[in-house]
Structures are given as structure tokens and as C-alpha cells.
Amino acid sequence: MTPIEKIRNLAIIAHIDHGKTTLIDSIFRSAHIFRDNQAVHERVMDSNEIERERGITIRAKHCTVSWQDYLINIVDTPGHADFSGEVERVLSMVDSVLLLVDANEGPMPQTRYVLMRALRLGLSPIVIVNKVDRPNAQPDSALNKTFDLFVELGATDEQCDFPVLYGSGLNGWLVRDLETEKHEGMEALFETIVQHVPAPAGDPEKPFLMQVSAIGWADHIGRTGTGRIIQGRVRTGERIRRTGSVWKHPEAHLAQPTREHDSWEAGESFEEKVAYLWMNQGLDSVPAEVANAGDIVTIAGPKDVNIGDTFSALELENPALPPLEIEEPTVSMLFLVNSGPFAGREGEAATLRRLRDRLDKELRTNVALRVENAERGDGLKVSGRGELHLAILIEEMRREGMELCVSPPEIITRRDEAGHLTEPVEELTIDVPMEFQGTVIERLAQRKGELKHMHNEGSGLVRLEFMIPTRGLIGYRNEFLTDTRGLGIMASRVVGYMPWAGEINPRTRGSLVSMETGEATSYSLENLQQRGTLFVGPLDKVYEGMIVGENSRPEDMPCKPTKKKALTNHRAAGKDHNDGLDVPRRLTLDTALEWIADDELVEVTPKSIRVRKAVLNAEERKRVEKRQTA
């Protein structure tokens, strides 16, 4: 076992796509975690298939690296705002953080958030200015903005006196001085970690105490709890006490970034057994007989483990620790049984019971998720931290062979103490070429966005900072890419709740709705593409009520995509001449969820993503509309 003074626990935090997981790849190579002839994937910490495809980290994971006689525990954290709760909880396991800042973009919204949490926990960060070898990189400017952010967030003098490293995580080098040091190797990083990250504070001789910061699930074993041992030691087979803790006022301060001033109380205590004990060696989790203070371990055996639970020795009195914050959902959707005519053709048409069982399984580990009964008998209401949070769950269910329908995302509103309606609001940062700034500002103003700051980045880009309701961003990302010709960058995070901003009508175009069931024909689609943008191509199967394209006008338009050309003995000159069909715009799951209107659904199967009307029959839709307007 490694002595506690030789242990270093730290997390890597940053905005999305600033290079956290890629940096860990270089750390592994430098520490010779892999054999020289071993085949290793890029972003090795992104073990999930969806993480690899999307290039994002969804769940925090930790690994260990040995350097000289030191054991360094590194926690890789998500960078997307929808998974920010993962970052908040794992910070309780570490003694410092590596804050990555892109040398081109500088601090972004999620950088501010994760840094704020780290500073409030009293952690002293190490700043890494990453991607300094890229064109238009401005490491000095990025560092100055980072220092300003420290001051703005109320960092202490000690925290502001942070060590700085420059380099490229992709190319595997970090240095203290860009001008004088050779651009190779990670020795500067290891030396800085050993010098500036404190050893864990804990006495191995005191009674055992740890808090669960992350939970998992292992088949045939049950729920597991991961955390850092605060003091003492624990052995496999030992009897321990599990104690919960709860906020006295669960609904208080939900709009605030922290509940540090709210009161809490200890819950029930249960005597449990440590059936399994794991520690990390490199990337692998290996069984252990004993673990000491400072070690990050995973324990199985205690039943119904929850985030924030305290594991302690039986003799320890009043062991409960303050509960950890679990982020509140901001967006909800309906997960419905697939009722379309193609149900069961491409996957397993899930029944309501099957849907409930799958979501109950997800609730074992996805603590930010909420599932409740809907007001209808064919589905469930599922709430999460954002569109991406729920889209990842839908994608996982789809890859498991399930079919289902999902409704458009809806924001979750609340009433304040005065009874006024409030809604989630986000801080939005946009980097856009100067020629597109007017269009972006105009579009966001229509969506109730309020421009707070605008400044020139000096590289042809303008940075715009908005406060905008979460509703205003739903469906905007694709429109943003179109307006900026793919050159704009946008990032946002929920910052709290604000008074209801009024009605927003983001959808300016209607749908092309099929009136028939069958196979789409080139003849019919060629005529339809003059009315809008098609989502289907020739020979694609369609059904009544399915949406085959986007109308160029605000209203919906019924159409017959299966209509065939009439066969006659007469042929007019030029009659068979045509300009051909445009390539259809195939909707992905993310774009479909953003695009659909309130009366539409996304049909998700293992092979297809379709959009459809909630009520398929045209006459029945008219009757429903009359009842709603009456």
C-alpha cells in the first residue's frame, strides 16, 4: 500500500472539448501505463460507445498513475453542462484540480462553473493552457482572462497564485515556459502535481470514515458506492455503518448554485457488510483486501446506497456528513409506447411495463434523472438536466433494441415564494465571425435572449454573452449553424431560475405531413421538394401522419409522397425532363428532438429516426384542434 503522504488526488476540469480526456491519454503514455506494442484507442477513458462517437465524456471516471514512488489518482470529469452534477460530486474526493483552458477560446461558461465549485471547496487549481500549437492560439490572453475569472469568483490570494503549464495534450507535452523549455514530455506536469497538490488529510489510525461521491451498478452484486476514505482503513468482509443525510428544506435555494447555508440532518443508520472492495490500478478496477485513508475505493455490499451516504466504523458516533448536492432537472419529455403502424418491424416494440423496467434500471445509477407517471396511460414523464442528458438515455435504449416515441422537450417551471411563475435561464456564450453577429443577435432577441456583453476577440471573432430562457435555446442550435455557415461556436449552462419571459415561438416553418401509407416515389418527391425540405428519399416507407419534410411556410401541408406517375400513350416534348431530386435532410435524434412541434413526436427505432404527428389521422387531428381551441 502507498503511504498517505505519497498519494495525490486530483480531478481534471474544463469546458467541453478543451482536451481533458486527450490529456489523460498523454499522461498514460508518459507514465508507461501501456505496453510498447499494445493497441490503444484514442480517448481511452471514454469507454462508452456513445462517448467515443460523440467525443464527449458523459460519466466521471477515475484512474491511477504511478510516477517515481507517488500514486496519483486522476478523475476525468464531463465538460458538458448537462452532466455538471458529476463534476460537483467528484470534487469532494480530490485535493486539487487541473483546470484546462483552450489557448484560443479562453474561459467558457462551463469553465466558470466548475472553477467556482472548486474554489468554494477550498481547492487550489493548477492551470493548464492547452492547444497552444493551434493556429490563432493566444496563450497569454487566455491566461489573463483565466486570472480575471479567478478574481471575479472571489478566489483567495493563495488560489490566485496558481502554477501555470503550457502545452498540447494531443501531442503529449507540457512545459512551464514556452520560450525556453523543450516542447516534449510530461515531466513538468508530474513535478508540478507532486509539488503543489497536497497529500490527503487523514489519519489511517482513526476509525474508518468515507462519503459516497458516485454510485454504480454491478450485475449479481447490486449498487456500488465510490468515494475517498477520509480517515481510517477498511477491509473486505468488515462490518460498517451506512448513514444517510438529508436537507431539512429540500425545496430551498434550488435556484442557487450551492446550498452551503442550508441546514441538514442525519438520516437512518444501518449496519452493513463490505462484501467487495475495489481499487484502481491504471485503468483497471482490481479487488483489494484493505484500503487506507486517502485511497479512492469502490465498495459493494451495503444495500440502497445513495449519493452522499456516509460509510463509517461501527464505533464512530454521529458519523453523518453533509449531503452532496444532486442537480435538479430542468427539462422533461414523455417516453411513450410506439403506436405507429411500423411498430415492431425494426426492433422490440416496448410495452409500458418494459419502458418502466428500463427506466427503473437507469435510476439505479443516473441520480439526476426523474421518472413519474404521465397523465396518459401509454407513457411516462422523464425529467433530466437538459436535452443532451435525455437524448443520451434515448440513444442507449435504442441501441438495446427498443422502440419508443418521445415528445418535444419541455422546460420545468416553478413558483417562487411570491407565487410568481419562474423558468430556468441559461448563460449563453457565442463566438461568431463579425459578419454574422447582427443575425445572431436578432434571432436570439426573438427568443427572449438578452445581450449582456460583446467584445472583439482580435482574431476576426466577436464574443457575445447572453442571458436566455432554456426554452429559447430549444431548436436553435441547427438554426445557429445555418445562420453562421457552420463557423460559430456556442456554449451554455443553466444558472438558475428567473421570472417567466413570455411566449416564444421558435418554430417558423410547418411540416409536410403524409396522407398515405406506402413507399415514397421520385415523381411525388420531386414536386414536394419545391414546397420545402425533404426528410425522406425514394423508396423510403412512409405512413399516414408521418412527417416527410419541412414546409417553407408556417402552416402544415398534407401531401401524398407515394403518388406515382400516370402511365399514358401520349408523351409531350420535355415532359420527362427533370432537374433531379435533392439529397434529403436526414434527421438525427438530436436534431429531431429540437425540430418537432408540440403536436408531434419522434419515433425512435434501432434502425430509423422518424418524426410524426401525435395523432396520425388527419380528421382526428382536426377534431382534437377544435376541442383545444374551444
Stockholm file with secondary structure:
# STOCKHOLM 1.0

chainA/1-630         MTPIEKIRNLAIIAHIDHGKTTLIDSIFRSAHIFRDNQAVHERVMDSNEIERERGITIRAKHCTVSWQDYLINIVDTPGHADFSGEVERVLSMVDSVLLLVDANEGPMPQTRYVLMRALRLGLSPIVIVNKVDRPNAQPDSALNKTFDLFVELGATDEQCDFPVLYGSGLNGWLVRDLETEKHEGMEALFETIVQHVPAPAGDPEKPFLMQVSAIGWADHIGRTGTGRIIQGRVRTGERIRRTGSVWKHPEAHLAQPTREHDSWEAGESFEEKVAYLWMNQGLDSVPAEVANAGDIVTIAGPKDVNIGDTFSALELENPALPPLEIEEPTVSMLFLVNSGPFAGREGEAATLRRLRDRLDKELRTNVALRVENAERGDGLKVSGRGELHLAILIEEMRREGMELCVSPPEIITRRDEAGHLTEPVEELTIDVPMEFQGTVIERLAQRKGELKHMHNEGSGLVRLEFMIPTRGLIGYRNEFLTDTRGLGIMASRVVGYMPWAGEINPRTRGSLVSMETGEATSYSLENLQQRGTLFVGPLDKVYEGMIVGENSRPEDMPCKPTKKKALTNHRAAGKDHNDGLDVPRRLTLDTALEWIADDELVEVTPKSIRVRKAVLNAEERKRVEKRQTA
#=GR chainA/1-630 SS CCCGGGEEEEEEECSTTSSHHHHHHHHHHHTTCSCTTCCCCSSTTCCSHHHHHHTCCCSCEEEEEEETTEEEEEEECCCSGGGHHHHHHHGGGCSEEEEEEETTTCSCHHHHHHHHHHHHTTCCCEEEEECTTSTTCCHHHHHHHHHHHHHHTTCCHHHHSCCEEEEETTTTEEESCTTTSCSCBSHHHHHHHHHHSCCCCCCTTSCCEEECCEEEEETTTEEEEEEEEEESEEETTCEEEEEEEEESSTTTTTTSSCCTTSCEEEEEEEEEECCEEEEEETTEEEECSEEETTCEEEEECSSSCCTTCEEECTTCSSCCCCCCCCCCCCEEEEEECCCSTTTTSSSEECCHHHHHHHHHHHHTTCTTCEEEECSSTTEEEEEESSHHHHHHHHHHHHHTTEEEEECCCEECCEECTTSCEEEEEEEEEEEEEGGGHHHHHHHHHHTTCEEEEEEECSSSEEEEEEEEEHHHHTTHHHHHHHHTTTCCEEEEEEEEEEECCCCCCCCCSCEEEECSCEECCHHHHHHHTTTEEESCCTTCEECTTBEEEEESSSSCEEECTTCCCCCCSCCCTTTTCCCCCCCCCCCCHHHHHHHCCTTEEEEECSSCEEEEESSCSHHHHHHHHHHHHC
#=GC SS_cons         CCCGGGEEEEEEECSTTSSHHHHHHHHHHHTTCSCTTCCCCSSTTCCSHHHHHHTCCCSCEEEEEEETTEEEEEEECCCSGGGHHHHHHHGGGCSEEEEEEETTTCSCHHHHHHHHHHHHTTCCCEEEEECTTSTTCCHHHHHHHHHHHHHHTTCCHHHHSCCEEEEETTTTEEESCTTTSCSCBSHHHHHHHHHHSCCCCCCTTSCCEEECCEEEEETTTEEEEEEEEEESEEETTCEEEEEEEEESSTTTTTTSSCCTTSCEEEEEEEEEECCEEEEEETTEEEECSEEETTCEEEEECSSSCCTTCEEECTTCSSCCCCCCCCCCCCEEEEEECCCSTTTTSSSEECCHHHHHHHHHHHHTTCTTCEEEECSSTTEEEEEESSHHHHHHHHHHHHHTTEEEEECCCEECCEECTTSCEEEEEEEEEEEEEGGGHHHHHHHHHHTTCEEEEEEECSSSEEEEEEEEEHHHHTTHHHHHHHHTTTCCEEEEEEEEEEECCCCCCCCCSCEEEECSCEECCHHHHHHHTTTEEESCCTTCEECTTBEEEEESSSSCEEECTTCCCCCCSCCCTTTTCCCCCCCCCCCCHHHHHHHCCTTEEEEECSSCEEEEESSCSHHHHHHHHHHHHC
//
